């Protein structure tokens, strides 16, 4: 999954093994975002290199352009 800011590639997730719709805990209704797990391809070479880890990410169904992702370097 490629993430762009305008025409510039800013984030890439590869080898995504799960991509799901979020559902509410109490009402079991679909939420307006998707979530998944994949490798953070930091150098955009489509390969899992040393130091590139599997992370959680989510993105909106709306036109709001955001993506949340786990930052494995923030410790």
Secondary structure, DSSP 4 states (H G I P E B T S, - for coil): -EEEETTEEEEEEEEEEEEEEEE-TTT-PEEEEEEEEEEE-TTSSSS--TT--EEEEEEESSS---EEE--TT--
